[in-house]
Amino acid sequence: MTSTTRRRQPPVDEWLPLSDALVEMKITRATWYRWRNRGYGPEAKRYPNGRLHIRRSVLDAFMDELETA
């Protein structure tokens, strides 16, 4: 038998639904839209079905920025 070594895959930078991101940030949807109107908060992408999603790495960077502020 031969043994194969598998390389670890880097973690996938997933897209989180807005509802999941709001729970992580501990803010309400109203706060999210207020921040968005003021140009504050992590960048979001609108899917063809109309739902907003936020990339995991962008959300983590935003949360780190909040902690240092």
C-alpha positions as CSV (number, residue, x, y, z in Angstrom):
1,M,0.0,0.0,0.0
2,T,1.2,3.4,-0.7
3,S,0.4,6.3,1.5
4,T,-0.6,9.6,0.1
5,T,0.0,12.9,1.9
6,R,-2.6,15.5,1.5
7,R,-1.9,19.1,1.7
8,R,-4.1,21.1,4.0
9,Q,-6.4,23.4,2.1
10,P,-6.4,27.0,3.2
11,P,-9.7,28.0,4.8
12,V,-12.3,29.2,2.4
13,D,-13.2,32.8,2.7
14,E,-16.9,32.2,3.0
15,W,-19.7,34.7,2.3
16,L,-21.9,35.1,5.4
17,P,-25.6,36.1,5.1
18,L,-26.3,39.5,6.6
19,S,-28.4,37.9,9.4
20,D,-25.4,35.9,10.6
21,A,-23.1,38.9,10.4
22,L,-25.5,41.0,12.5
23,V,-25.5,38.3,15.2
24,E,-21.7,38.3,15.2
25,M,-21.5,42.1,15.4
26,K,-24.3,42.2,18.0
27,I,-26.2,44.9,16.2
28,T,-29.7,45.3,14.8
29,R,-30.7,45.5,11.2
30,A,-31.7,49.1,11.7
31,T,-28.2,49.9,13.0
32,W,-26.7,48.1,10.0
33,Y,-28.6,50.3,7.5
34,R,-27.8,53.4,9.5
35,W,-24.1,52.6,9.3
36,R,-24.4,51.7,5.7
37,N,-26.1,55.1,4.9
38,R,-23.2,56.8,6.6
39,G,-20.6,54.8,4.7
40,Y,-19.5,52.9,7.8
41,G,-19.3,49.1,8.3
42,P,-18.0,46.2,6.4
43,E,-18.5,46.0,2.6
44,A,-21.4,43.8,1.5
45,K,-22.3,42.1,-1.7
46,R,-25.8,41.9,-3.0
47,Y,-26.6,38.5,-4.5
48,P,-29.0,38.2,-7.5
49,N,-31.8,37.1,-5.2
50,G,-31.5,40.5,-3.4
51,R,-29.9,39.2,-0.2
52,L,-26.8,40.8,1.3
53,H,-23.7,38.8,2.2
54,I,-20.4,39.8,3.8
55,R,-17.1,38.1,3.2
56,R,-15.7,36.5,6.4
57,S,-12.3,38.1,6.1
58,V,-13.8,41.6,5.7
59,L,-16.1,41.1,8.7
60,D,-13.1,39.9,10.8
61,A,-11.0,42.9,9.8
62,F,-13.9,45.2,10.6
63,M,-14.3,43.6,14.1
64,D,-10.6,43.9,14.7
65,E,-10.7,47.6,13.8
66,L,-13.6,48.1,16.3
67,E,-11.6,46.5,19.1
68,T,-8.6,48.7,18.5
69,A,-10.6,51.9,18.3
